[in-house]
Amino acid sequence: MSISLTSIFIFLAALITQISGAALIPRTAGFTDIGWTATCLASYIASTWLLAILVRQGVALNIVVPFMAAAVPLSTIAIAYLAYGQSVSLPKLGLLVGACCAIGIAGSLK
């Protein structure tokens, strides 16, 4: 099965909206700030909708989810470090990279 350029763009949009939603969580103040909460939730809804479009187009769920499961946490850590000044230790980063690799390998098994 070949994946179309449109599917790649939809996947990237889903990935970006998912990462945006995660990055907005601190701004929601525990979902007490209604504006940021609505933006955060809209981002997650958009990501889920885009993933549903991918599946409807024939992209296998067992392909999409492992990629998302690997990319979202690593991207969120980068945003937490760069935008919010949170610390990232090498052991923590190493474990997360290893876990993402394991998810990718598991997703490719038949």
N, CA, C and O atoms as CSV, one atom per row, in Angstrom:
chain,resi,resn,atom,element,x,y,z
A,1,MET,N,N,0.844,-1.181,0.000
A,1,MET,CA,C,0.000,0.000,0.000
A,1,MET,C,C,0.885,1.238,0.000
A,1,MET,O,O,1.766,1.372,0.849
A,2,SER,N,N,0.659,2.126,-0.930
A,2,SER,CA,C,1.408,3.380,-0.925
A,2,SER,C,C,0.575,4.445,-0.221
A,2,SER,O,O,-0.651,4.472,-0.321
A,3,ILE,N,N,1.263,5.302,0.477
A,3,ILE,CA,C,0.588,6.368,1.209
A,3,ILE,C,C,0.700,7.641,0.381
A,3,ILE,O,O,1.788,8.006,-0.066
A,4,SER,N,N,-0.419,8.309,0.181
A,4,SER,CA,C,-0.447,9.504,-0.658
A,4,SER,C,C,0.150,10.703,0.073
A,4,SER,O,O,0.280,10.711,1.297
A,5,LEU,N,N,0.499,11.694,-0.701
A,5,LEU,CA,C,1.017,12.939,-0.147
A,5,LEU,C,C,-0.036,13.607,0.733
A,5,LEU,O,O,0.291,14.207,1.757
A,6,THR,N,N,-1.299,13.499,0.329
A,6,THR,CA,C,-2.391,14.053,1.126
A,6,THR,C,C,-2.435,13.395,2.497
A,6,THR,O,O,-2.608,14.077,3.508
A,7,SER,N,N,-2.281,12.075,2.539
A,7,SER,CA,C,-2.293,11.362,3.816
A,7,SER,C,C,-1.133,11.799,4.704
A,7,SER,O,O,-1.284,11.906,5.921
A,8,ILE,N,N,0.007,12.048,4.105
A,8,ILE,CA,C,1.166,12.509,4.880
A,8,ILE,C,C,0.880,13.881,5.483
A,8,ILE,O,O,1.187,14.123,6.650
A,9,PHE,N,N,0.296,14.773,4.696
A,9,PHE,CA,C,-0.031,16.101,5.211
A,9,PHE,C,C,-1.091,16.025,6.310
A,9,PHE,O,O,-1.009,16.751,7.301
A,10,ILE,N,N,-2.076,15.159,6.141
A,10,ILE,CA,C,-3.101,14.993,7.173
A,10,ILE,C,C,-2.469,14.446,8.446
A,10,ILE,O,O,-2.792,14.900,9.544
A,11,PHE,N,N,-1.570,13.474,8.309
A,11,PHE,CA,C,-0.884,12.935,9.478
A,11,PHE,C,C,-0.078,14.025,10.188
A,11,PHE,O,O,-0.124,14.134,11.413
A,12,LEU,N,N,0.653,14.824,9.425
A,12,LEU,CA,C,1.449,15.899,10.032
A,12,LEU,C,C,0.558,16.917,10.734
A,12,LEU,O,O,0.909,17.417,11.802
A,13,ALA,N,N,-0.590,17.226,10.138
A,13,ALA,CA,C,-1.532,18.148,10.776
A,13,ALA,C,C,-2.077,17.544,12.066
A,13,ALA,O,O,-2.216,18.244,13.068
A,14,ALA,N,N,-2.387,16.241,12.046
A,14,ALA,CA,C,-2.861,15.569,13.258
A,14,ALA,C,C,-1.783,15.583,14.330
A,14,ALA,O,O,-2.070,15.801,15.507
A,15,LEU,N,N,-0.563,15.352,13.926
A,15,LEU,CA,C,0.559,15.356,14.860
A,15,LEU,C,C,0.750,16.742,15.469
A,15,LEU,O,O,0.925,16.870,16.681
A,16,ILE,N,N,0.716,17.766,14.643
A,16,ILE,CA,C,0.906,19.138,15.130
A,16,ILE,C,C,-0.220,19.549,16.069
A,16,ILE,O,O,0.034,20.178,17.096
A,17,THR,N,N,-1.457,19.205,15.734
A,17,THR,CA,C,-2.566,19.580,16.611
A,17,THR,C,C,-2.516,18.808,17.925
A,17,THR,O,O,-2.871,19.353,18.970
A,18,GLN,N,N,-2.085,17.560,17.891
A,18,GLN,CA,C,-1.943,16.771,19.115
A,18,GLN,C,C,-0.852,17.368,20.010
A,18,GLN,O,O,-1.044,17.507,21.218
A,19,ILE,N,N,0.272,17.714,19.423
A,19,ILE,CA,C,1.371,18.323,20.182
A,19,ILE,C,C,0.947,19.692,20.718
A,19,ILE,O,O,1.284,20.050,21.846
A,20,SER,N,N,0.216,20.447,19.918
A,20,SER,CA,C,-0.274,21.753,20.368
A,20,SER,C,C,-1.187,21.605,21.573
A,20,SER,O,O,-1.089,22.367,22.535
A,21,GLY,N,N,-2.071,20.624,21.518
A,21,GLY,CA,C,-2.961,20.381,22.648
A,21,GLY,C,C,-2.187,20.070,23.914
A,21,GLY,O,O,-2.499,20.594,24.983
A,22,ALA,N,N,-1.179,19.218,23.797
A,22,ALA,CA,C,-0.360,18.876,24.960
A,22,ALA,C,C,0.404,20.093,25.469
A,22,ALA,O,O,0.530,20.291,26.677
A,23,ALA,N,N,0.907,20.900,24.557
A,23,ALA,CA,C,1.666,22.090,24.952
A,23,ALA,C,C,0.786,23.137,25.631
A,23,ALA,O,O,1.277,23.947,26.416
A,24,LEU,N,N,-0.501,23.121,25.334
A,24,LEU,CA,C,-1.418,24.102,25.918
A,24,LEU,C,C,-1.925,23.713,27.302
A,24,LEU,O,O,-2.504,24.548,27.997
A,25,ILE,N,N,-1.725,22.480,27.712
A,25,ILE,CA,C,-2.263,22.035,29.000
A,25,ILE,C,C,-1.846,22.940,30.159
A,25,ILE,O,O,-2.705,23.289,30.969
A,26,PRO,N,N,-0.574,23.342,30.288
A,26,PRO,CA,C,-0.232,24.230,31.411
A,26,PRO,C,C,-0.988,25.563,31.394
A,26,PRO,O,O,-1.282,26.126,32.449
A,27,ARG,N,N,-1.297,26.056,30.218
A,27,ARG,CA,C,-2.014,27.336,30.113
A,27,ARG,C,C,-3.468,27.237,30.570
A,27,ARG,O,O,-4.082,28.253,30.896
A,28,THR,N,N,-4.024,26.030,30.598
A,28,THR,CA,C,-5.427,25.875,30.992
A,28,THR,C,C,-5.636,26.084,32.487
A,28,THR,O,O,-6.770,26.232,32.942
A,29,ALA,N,N,-4.545,26.097,33.254
A,29,ALA,CA,C,-4.618,26.257,34.716
A,29,ALA,C,C,-5.563,25.220,35.320
A,29,ALA,O,O,-6.466,25.550,36.090
A,30,GLY,N,N,-5.335,23.974,34.957
A,30,GLY,CA,C,-6.188,22.901,35.482
A,30,GLY,C,C,-7.605,22.961,34.939
A,30,GLY,O,O,-8.557,22.604,35.632
A,31,PHE,N,N,-7.742,23.410,33.709
A,31,PHE,CA,C,-9.030,23.583,33.029
A,31,PHE,C,C,-9.921,24.612,33.726
A,31,PHE,O,O,-11.148,24.523,33.669
A,32,THR,N,N,-9.292,25.589,34.385
A,32,THR,CA,C,-10.066,26.672,34.992
A,32,THR,C,C,-10.084,27.925,34.116
A,32,THR,O,O,-10.965,28.772,34.270
A,33,ASP,N,N,-9.129,28.052,33.206
A,33,ASP,CA,C,-9.118,29.166,32.258
A,33,ASP,C,C,-9.877,28.708,31.013
A,33,ASP,O,O,-9.373,27.911,30.222
A,34,ILE,N,N,-11.079,29.219,30.856
A,34,ILE,CA,C,-11.994,28.708,29.836
A,34,ILE,C,C,-11.469,28.908,28.414
A,34,ILE,O,O,-11.668,28.046,27.558
A,35,GLY,N,N,-10.809,30.021,28.153
A,35,GLY,CA,C,-10.302,30.272,26.803
A,35,GLY,C,C,-9.226,29.283,26.397
A,35,GLY,O,O,-9.294,28.688,25.321
A,36,TRP,N,N,-8.224,29.106,27.263
A,36,TRP,CA,C,-7.145,28.160,26.955
A,36,TRP,C,C,-7.655,26.725,26.971
A,36,TRP,O,O,-7.196,25.887,26.193
A,37,THR,N,N,-8.605,26.445,27.860
A,37,THR,CA,C,-9.179,25.097,27.906
A,37,THR,C,C,-9.894,24.779,26.600
A,37,THR,O,O,-9.728,23.690,26.049
A,38,ALA,N,N,-10.683,25.720,26.104
A,38,ALA,CA,C,-11.402,25.506,24.842
A,38,ALA,C,C,-10.421,25.315,23.687
A,38,ALA,O,O,-10.641,24.472,22.817
A,39,THR,N,N,-9.348,26.089,23.677
A,39,THR,CA,C,-8.339,25.961,22.624
A,39,THR,C,C,-7.646,24.610,22.698
A,39,THR,O,O,-7.430,23.956,21.678
A,40,CYS,N,N,-7.299,24.197,23.911
A,40,CYS,CA,C,-6.643,22.904,24.118
A,40,CYS,C,C,-7.544,21.757,23.656
A,40,CYS,O,O,-7.109,20.873,22.919
A,41,LEU,N,N,-8.793,21.783,24.094
A,41,LEU,CA,C,-9.724,20.719,23.714
A,41,LEU,C,C,-9.998,20.721,22.211
A,41,LEU,O,O,-10.102,19.660,21.595
A,42,ALA,N,N,-10.114,21.901,21.626
A,42,ALA,CA,C,-10.327,21.988,20.175
A,42,ALA,C,C,-9.150,21.377,19.424
A,42,ALA,O,O,-9.331,20.742,18.385
A,43,SER,N,N,-7.958,21.568,19.946
A,43,SER,CA,C,-6.767,20.999,19.321
A,43,SER,C,C,-6.818,19.475,19.352
A,43,SER,O,O,-6.536,18.821,18.348
A,44,TYR,N,N,-7.180,18.909,20.504
A,44,TYR,CA,C,-7.286,17.452,20.603
A,44,TYR,C,C,-8.410,16.903,19.726
A,44,TYR,O,O,-8.259,15.850,19.105
A,45,ILE,N,N,-9.530,17.611,19.675
A,45,ILE,CA,C,-10.644,17.182,18.822
A,45,ILE,C,C,-10.221,17.204,17.355
A,45,ILE,O,O,-10.525,16.275,16.606
A,46,ALA,N,N,-9.523,18.260,16.944
A,46,ALA,CA,C,-9.053,18.354,15.557
A,46,ALA,C,C,-8.104,17.211,15.228
A,46,ALA,O,O,-8.177,16.634,14.143
A,47,SER,N,N,-7.219,16.884,16.151
A,47,SER,CA,C,-6.272,15.793,15.922
A,47,SER,C,C,-7.000,14.462,15.758
A,47,SER,O,O,-6.686,13.684,14.857
A,48,THR,N,N,-7.960,14.207,16.619
A,48,THR,CA,C,-8.722,12.960,16.533
A,48,THR,C,C,-9.512,12.896,15.233
A,48,THR,O,O,-9.582,11.841,14.602
A,49,TRP,N,N,-10.101,14.006,14.830
A,49,TRP,CA,C,-10.849,14.072,13.572
A,49,TRP,C,C,-9.928,13.776,12.389
A,49,TRP,O,O,-10.294,13.025,11.485
A,50,LEU,N,N,-8.730,14.369,12.396
A,50,LEU,CA,C,-7.775,14.125,11.307
A,50,LEU,C,C,-7.331,12.662,11.271
A,50,LEU,O,O,-7.171,12.090,10.192
A,51,LEU,N,N,-7.133,12.060,12.433
A,51,LEU,CA,C,-6.782,10.634,12.469
A,51,LEU,C,C,-7.919,9.778,11.913
A,51,LEU,O,O,-7.677,8.790,11.220
A,52,ALA,N,N,-9.155,10.160,12.219
A,52,ALA,CA,C,-10.304,9.427,11.683
A,52,ALA,C,C,-10.352,9.529,10.157
A,52,ALA,O,O,-10.706,8.565,9.479
A,53,ILE,N,N,-10.001,10.683,9.627
A,53,ILE,CA,C,-9.942,10.849,8.168
A,53,ILE,C,C,-8.885,9.925,7.577
A,53,ILE,O,O,-9.114,9.290,6.547
A,54,LEU,N,N,-7.727,9.851,8.231
A,54,LEU,CA,C,-6.668,8.953,7.745
A,54,LEU,C,C,-7.140,7.505,7.696
A,54,LEU,O,O,-6.911,6.799,6.714
A,55,VAL,N,N,-7.795,7.077,8.756
A,55,VAL,CA,C,-8.275,5.693,8.808
A,55,VAL,C,C,-9.325,5.466,7.727
A,55,VAL,O,O,-9.340,4.417,7.083
A,56,ARG,N,N,-10.203,6.448,7.526
A,56,ARG,CA,C,-11.216,6.330,6.472
A,56,ARG,C,C,-10.570,6.233,5.090
A,56,ARG,O,O,-11.104,5.573,4.199
A,57,GLN,N,N,-9.426,6.888,4.911
A,57,GLN,CA,C,-8.711,6.838,3.637
A,57,GLN,C,C,-7.959,5.529,3.441
A,57,GLN,O,O,-7.388,5.289,2.377
A,58,GLY,N,N,-7.960,4.690,4.457
A,58,GLY,CA,C,-7.325,3.388,4.310
A,58,GLY,C,C,-5.986,3.226,4.992
A,58,GLY,O,O,-5.374,2.163,4.894
A,59,VAL,N,N,-5.511,4.257,5.684
A,59,VAL,CA,C,-4.255,4.128,6.420
A,59,VAL,C,C,-4.530,3.273,7.653
A,59,VAL,O,O,-5.457,3.550,8.414
A,60,ALA,N,N,-3.735,2.252,7.843
A,60,ALA,CA,C,-3.960,1.314,8.944
A,60,ALA,C,C,-3.731,1.993,10.293
A,60,ALA,O,O,-2.752,2.714,10.488
A,61,LEU,N,N,-4.645,1.748,11.205
A,61,LEU,CA,C,-4.548,2.305,12.550
A,61,LEU,C,C,-3.272,1.842,13.247
A,61,LEU,O,O,-2.670,2.587,14.020
A,62,ASN,N,N,-2.863,0.594,12.965
A,62,ASN,CA,C,-1.650,0.082,13.612
A,62,ASN,C,C,-0.376,0.684,13.015
A,62,ASN,O,O,0.723,0.388,13.482
A,63,ILE,N,N,-0.513,1.515,12.001
A,63,ILE,CA,C,0.615,2.281,11.468
A,63,ILE,C,C,0.623,3.678,12.087
A,63,ILE,O,O,1.665,4.170,12.522
A,64,VAL,N,N,-0.539,4.301,12.120
A,64,VAL,CA,C,-0.657,5.684,12.577
A,64,VAL,C,C,-0.379,5.821,14.070
A,64,VAL,O,O,0.388,6.692,14.480
A,65,VAL,N,N,-0.989,4.980,14.874
A,65,VAL,CA,C,-0.891,5.132,16.329
A,65,VAL,C,C,0.539,4.992,16.843
A,65,VAL,O,O,0.946,5.806,17.672
A,66,PRO,N,N,1.325,4.011,16.404
A,66,PRO,CA,C,2.712,3.962,16.895
A,66,PRO,C,C,3.531,5.206,16.536
A,66,PRO,O,O,4.342,5.666,17.340
A,67,PHE,N,N,3.325,5.746,15.345
A,67,PHE,CA,C,4.034,6.977,14.991
A,67,PHE,C,C,3.639,8.122,15.922
A,67,PHE,O,O,4.491,8.875,16.393
A,68,MET,N,N,2.343,8.241,16.179
A,68,MET,CA,C,1.870,9.288,17.092
A,68,MET,C,C,2.400,9.043,18.502
A,68,MET,O,O,2.829,9.969,19.189
A,69,ALA,N,N,2.362,7.777,18.918
A,69,ALA,CA,C,2.810,7.433,20.270
A,69,ALA,C,C,4.289,7.728,20.465
A,69,ALA,O,O,4.718,7.988,21.589
A,70,ALA,N,N,5.060,7.696,19.422
A,70,ALA,CA,C,6.487,8.002,19.524
A,70,ALA,C,C,6.755,9.503,19.404
A,70,ALA,O,O,7.563,10.050,20.155
A,71,ALA,N,N,6.094,10.157,18.482
A,71,ALA,CA,C,6.399,11.559,18.191
A,71,ALA,C,C,5.836,12.533,19.219
A,71,ALA,O,O,6.496,13.514,19.561
A,72,VAL,N,N,4.632,12.280,19.716
A,72,VAL,CA,C,3.993,13.240,20.621
A,72,VAL,C,C,4.764,13.401,21.933
A,72,VAL,O,O,5.050,14.536,22.315
A,73,PRO,N,N,5.114,12.324,22.639
A,73,PRO,CA,C,5.832,12.530,23.907
A,73,PRO,C,C,7.182,13.231,23.733
A,73,PRO,O,O,7.529,14.115,24.516
A,74,LEU,N,N,7.933,12.842,22.720
A,74,LEU,CA,C,9.241,13.468,22.519
A,74,LEU,C,C,9.103,14.945,22.156
A,74,LEU,O,O,9.880,15.775,22.628
A,75,SER,N,N,8.136,15.269,21.336
A,75,SER,CA,C,7.906,16.668,20.970
A,75,SER,C,C,7.425,17.475,22.168
A,75,SER,O,O,7.820,18.627,22.352
A,76,THR,N,N,6.573,16.866,22.975
A,76,THR,CA,C,6.057,17.548,24.155
A,76,THR,C,C,7.175,17.829,25.153
A,76,THR,O,O,7.187,18.883,25.789
A,77,ILE,N,N,8.106,16.902,25.293
A,77,ILE,CA,C,9.254,17.127,26.176
A,77,ILE,C,C,10.079,18.307,25.671
A,77,ILE,O,O,10.513,19.146,26.459
A,78,ALA,N,N,10.292,18.370,24.375
A,78,ALA,CA,C,11.046,19.490,23.805
A,78,ALA,C,C,10.339,20.815,24.067
A,78,ALA,O,O,10.984,21.805,24.413
A,79,ILE,N,N,9.028,20.840,23.905
A,79,ILE,CA,C,8.264,22.062,24.154
A,79,ILE,C,C,8.306,22.427,25.634
A,79,ILE,O,O,8.465,23.597,25.980
A,80,ALA,N,N,8.165,21.430,26.511
A,80,ALA,CA,C,8.223,21.692,27.952
A,80,ALA,C,C,9.568,22.295,28.338
A,80,ALA,O,O,9.638,23.187,29.184
A,81,TYR,N,N,10.618,21.812,27.725
A,81,TYR,CA,C,11.961,22.325,28.004
A,81,TYR,C,C,12.148,23.733,27.435
A,81,TYR,O,O,12.620,24.632,28.131
A,82,LEU,N,N,11.776,23.915,26.175
A,82,LEU,CA,C,12.021,25.188,25.496
A,82,LEU,C,C,11.049,26.294,25.907
A,82,LEU,O,O,11.462,27.438,26.100
A,83,ALA,N,N,9.767,25.966,26.040
A,83,ALA,CA,C,8.761,26.995,26.296
A,83,ALA,C,C,8.486,27.222,27.777
A,83,ALA,O,O,8.206,28.346,28.194
A,84,TYR,N,N,8.565,26.153,28.576
A,84,TYR,CA,C,8.191,26.270,29.982
A,84,TYR,C,C,9.372,26.138,30.934
A,84,TYR,O,O,9.195,26.220,32.150
A,85,GLY,N,N,10.570,25.935,30.402
A,85,GLY,CA,C,11.760,25.870,31.236
A,85,GLY,C,C,11.852,24.658,32.139
A,85,GLY,O,O,12.577,24.685,33.133
A,86,GLN,N,N,11.135,23.596,31.815
A,86,GLN,CA,C,11.195,22.386,32.626
A,86,GLN,C,C,12.494,21.645,32.336
A,86,GLN,O,O,13.025,21.690,31.227
A,87,SER,N,N,12.986,20.966,33.357
A,87,SER,CA,C,14.255,20.258,33.187
A,87,SER,C,C,14.037,18.912,32.502
A,87,SER,O,O,12.971,18.303,32.599
A,88,VAL,N,N,15.066,18.478,31.820
A,88,VAL,CA,C,15.050,17.170,31.165
A,88,VAL,C,C,16.363,16.484,31.511
A,88,VAL,O,O,17.438,16.954,31.137
A,89,SER,N,N,16.268,15.372,32.225
A,89,SER,CA,C,17.487,14.636,32.560
A,89,SER,C,C,17.787,13.631,31.450
A,89,SER,O,O,16.889,13.177,30.741
A,90,LEU,N,N,19.051,13.299,31.318
A,90,LEU,CA,C,19.442,12.318,30.300
A,90,LEU,C,C,18.816,10.946,30.545
A,90,LEU,O,O,18.375,10.309,29.588
A,91,PRO,N,N,18.760,10.460,31.805
A,91,PRO,CA,C,18.091,9.165,32.007
A,91,PRO,C,C,16.613,9.197,31.595
A,91,PRO,O,O,16.114,8.254,30.981
A,92,LYS,N,N,15.927,10.279,31.935
A,92,LYS,CA,C,14.514,10.413,31.558
A,92,LYS,C,C,14.365,10.412,30.039
A,92,LYS,O,O,13.520,9.709,29.484
A,93,LEU,N,N,15.191,11.200,29.388
A,93,LEU,CA,C,15.129,11.279,27.931
A,93,LEU,C,C,15.485,9.940,27.291
A,93,LEU,O,O,14.850,9.521,26.324
A,94,GLY,N,N,16.498,9.275,27.831
A,94,GLY,CA,C,16.900,7.966,27.310
A,94,GLY,C,C,15.801,6.932,27.438
A,94,GLY,O,O,15.554,6.162,26.510
A,95,LEU,N,N,15.136,6.912,28.595
A,95,LEU,CA,C,14.030,5.966,28.788
A,95,LEU,C,C,12.887,6.248,27.822
A,95,LEU,O,O,12.305,5.321,27.258
A,96,LEU,N,N,12.565,7.517,27.631
A,96,LEU,CA,C,11.471,7.859,26.721
A,96,LEU,C,C,11.811,7.532,25.272
A,96,LEU,O,O,10.958,7.042,24.531
A,97,VAL,N,N,13.031,7.794,24.868
A,97,VAL,CA,C,13.443,7.435,23.505
A,97,VAL,C,C,13.390,5.922,23.333
A,97,VAL,O,O,12.924,5.424,22.308
A,98,GLY,N,N,13.870,5.190,24.341
A,98,GLY,CA,C,13.805,3.724,24.290
A,98,GLY,C,C,12.378,3.219,24.208
A,98,GLY,O,O,12.078,2.294,23.454
A,99,ALA,N,N,11.493,3.836,24.997
A,99,ALA,CA,C,10.080,3.438,24.970
A,99,ALA,C,C,9.463,3.726,23.605
A,99,ALA,O,O,8.687,2.922,23.089
A,100,CYS,N,N,9.803,4.857,23.029
A,100,CYS,CA,C,9.283,5.196,21.700
A,100,CYS,C,C,9.790,4.219,20.645
A,100,CYS,O,O,9.051,3.837,19.737
A,101,CYS,N,N,11.040,3.821,20.769
A,101,CYS,CA,C,11.580,2.814,19.839
A,101,CYS,C,C,10.844,1.488,20.005
A,101,CYS,O,O,10.517,0.825,19.020
A,102,ALA,N,N,10.586,1.108,21.249
A,102,ALA,CA,C,9.860,-0.140,21.508
A,102,ALA,C,C,8.450,-0.079,20.923
A,102,ALA,O,O,7.964,-1.062,20.365
A,103,ILE,N,N,7.796,1.073,21.052
A,103,ILE,CA,C,6.460,1.241,20.469
A,103,ILE,C,C,6.529,1.094,18.955
A,103,ILE,O,O,5.685,0.434,18.348
A,104,GLY,N,N,7.533,1.709,18.353
A,104,GLY,CA,C,7.695,1.609,16.901
A,104,GLY,C,C,7.935,0.188,16.446
A,104,GLY,O,O,7.360,-0.254,15.451
A,105,ILE,N,N,8.784,-0.536,17.168
A,105,ILE,CA,C,9.063,-1.936,16.824
A,105,ILE,C,C,7.813,-2.783,17.002
A,105,ILE,O,O,7.476,-3.596,16.141
A,106,ALA,N,N,7.128,-2.589,18.125
A,106,ALA,CA,C,5.911,-3.367,18.379
A,106,ALA,C,C,4.859,-3.100,17.310
A,106,ALA,O,O,4.144,-4.013,16.897
A,107,GLY,N,N,4.763,-1.859,16.865
A,107,GLY,CA,C,3.789,-1.518,15.832
A,107,GLY,C,C,4.099,-2.132,14.483
A,107,GLY,O,O,3.206,-2.305,13.653
A,108,SER,N,N,5.358,-2.462,14.259
A,108,SER,CA,C,5.730,-3.035,12.964
A,108,SER,C,C,5.634,-4.556,12.931
A,108,SER,O,O,5.736,-5.163,11.865
A,109,LEU,N,N,5.440,-5.171,14.093
A,109,LEU,CA,C,5.340,-6.634,14.146
A,109,LEU,C,C,3.989,-7.096,13.628
A,109,LEU,O,O,2.982,-6.399,13.749
A,110,LYS,N,N,3.995,-8.293,13.045
A,110,LYS,CA,C,2.735,-8.850,12.528
A,110,LYS,C,C,2.131,-9.798,13.517
A,110,LYS,O,O,1.069,-10.365,13.260
